Amino acid sequence: MLTRYDKQLADREFASNPHFRKFRRQLFHASLRTILEPLRAGMTVAEIVRCADGHFRRLIYGLGPYIADYPEQVLLACVVQGWCAKCTSHRTALDQGDLPWRCHAHTQALLQALDLKVLWDEYGIVGDLVVSLRSSQRLLPSVLILTSMYKPFTTGFPRADIHNMLSPDLLHQIIKGTFKDHLVTWIGQYLELKHGEVGAAAILADIDRRIAVVPSFPGLRRFPEGRGFKQWTGDDSKALMKVYLPAISGHVPPKMVRALSAFLEFCYLVRRDIITTSTLAQIEDALARFHEHRVVFEELGVRPPDGLSLPRQHSMMHYPYLIQLFGAPNGLCSSITESKHIKAVKEPYRRSNRYEALGQMLLTNQRLDKLAASRADFTSRGMLHGSCIRAAEDDIDIWAGLGLDDEGVHDPADLIEIHAAVHEDDDGGPVDGDVLGEVTLAKRQVRGFPKTTEGVADIVNTPHLPELIRRFLYVQVNDDIDFQAGGEVDLNLCPPAPTRLAVYPSALAVFYAPSDISGVRGMKKERIRSCLSWRGGPARHDCAFVVDDDTLPGFRGLAVVRVYLFFSFKHGNGTVYPCALVSWFVLSKNTPCEDTGMWIVEPHLDPHGLPVMSVIHLDCMLRAAHLIGVSGTSHIPRTLSYTDSLDAFSAFYVNKYADHHAHEIAF
């Protein structure tokens, strides 16, 4: 019987002591059981509760999913490290066969038939866990009684089996585990085996440069130094996933690229907020391809034989069933508790003076809770509507910080100075509303830009802009003409070009993207920019998806353009046409790249080697597109900047991993 334990027992010298480790397991399960014990009554006796729809119902509660990373999962399930906490697969062959799931009944049967050593070695079961509670009049109301028997904290609770309760963990199993700890590390080890330490360092440096020159994109983190950050976080891994695949292509064997491509496909599918039966089939297909191609790491000596039997990678096999059991894994990820830990612990600690910080942290959290409660109360009384910042945004357009204030200012040095003075940056974010999707011009025009069509044509170095506008108008007037076919129309048949244009620095795309950070109705916004100078630096001309044929699935029904000018004009009876001057990209071939699974496009050039330009209506535009240069086996020049990336390559990957919505439309 234990009523207390000596604090000296927790010294580091006992960390590897088997008796101390056993005691820690016992204490952990006993603590959880004690915490949950008051809830037991609600799990057996129904309570009458008023539900959200206003009706009263009799409810019986139960223990729900348990969110934990792998070390905590094996601790909870009384399983040995290296084994699966969900199924009975052997630790040396976790992914072979479809073995039964673990459960309390199966483990109890094994306990009665086998000794503890066989349970540990052959089944990965920690069979000597001790947890029970008894009352004592002489001691504490509840005292831990330790006996030699298997008894996790869920035993004794109705309808509770820890093996079934363990939920998927995207952060530690997939993002940080399989991607960062396994695949990225193995690729580095392969390069050292193949090219030696010096050669591998040169190739890794080129991979870093490829990552650093990736063009800007709304919501995409830039890596100026490549992968060279001191401590990887989950956000680092998520951001690197978006650009890592094109960076390694050409430096590692195609089978290795295909393994990473299949893994990314699996990762983006399971991270969707809406998962259908069709999505489940795609998840299983991506997993099968990943298992097929990842053996390249064994074949090339990066991993030893049976070196792919890893619990975090094995957990991917359980995702289809667990998604059906618990729903989309996005709602059951340890990143949820990690973010709460940041808000409740890390940030209050940073606000303290670091000396005996606990009391200061608790006081900070108390005050933040009171402020939140006050705000909720004030809002319910109609005293608060939105925020001061939101009210300012309604009056002052945050239009990418790219405007010119004074008419007639055309000197490049003056333009750059004016641009640098503007600090607002509205790349996008969640949107509340019911719009299916639209692209609209910024609220304010570019100030100081010429107003005449000829003047605008000179500034953007497109002398034939009036002709392009005339052909655009012909397409608008004649509904039976395709907007791309308008470039072949005889100018004599086209309406005259407008004399004045209103030029804008950007356009705002709003679309339905529930798997990305979005509003309550799943709407997201992002800004597509086209400006002579971005933040006092070089010009920025973003790319965008254009709907070409809405009857075709995925990218087959889309096209990619690069925007050189956003403008509008009036024509006829005062109809306003919001437009964009764009250059086109064409497919390198009619199927995605076999290795990366991404489409490859090339700039569409005329016989003189100049980009094919046209004017399109904003209604044709869907959202921003992200292109990454195809480097092949060549090394990136050290002087190349990300601002020049779209002009430096002859072919580009259409990055479907830029965000979840891009993955859903650019397949």
Secondary structure, 3 states (H helix, E strand, C coil): CECCCCHHHHCHHHCCCHHHHHHHHHHHHHHHHHHHHHHHHHHCCCEEEECCCCCEEEECCCCCCECCCHHHHHHHHCECCCCCCCECCCCCCCCCCCCCECCHHHHHHHHHHCCHHHHHHHHCECCCCCCCEECCCCCCCCEECCCCCCCCCCCCCCCCCHHHHECCCHHHHHHHHHHHHHHHHHHHHHHHHHHHHHHHHHHHHHHHHHHHCCCCCCCCCCCCCCCCCCCCCHHHHHHHHHHHHHHHECCECHHHHHHHHHHHHHHHHHCCCCCCHHHHHHHHHHHHHHHHHCCHHHHCCCCCCCCCCCHHHHHHHHHHHHHHHHCCHHHCCHHHHHHHHHHHHHHHHHHCCCCCHHHHHHHHHHHHHHHHHHHHHHHHCCCCCCCHHHHHHHHCCCCCCCCCCCCCCCCHHHHHHHHHCCCCCCCEEEECCCCCEEEEECCCCCCCCCCEHHHHHHHCCCCCHHHHHHHHHHHHHCCCCCCCHHHHCCHHHCCCCCCECEEECEEEEEEECCCCCCCCCCEEEEEEEEECCCCCCCCEECEEEEECCCCCCHHHHEEEEEEEEEEEEEECCCEEEEEEEEEEEEECCCCCCCCCCCCEEEECECCCCCECEEEEEHHHEEEEECEEECCCCCCCCCCCCHHHHHHHCCCEEECCCCCHHHHHHCC
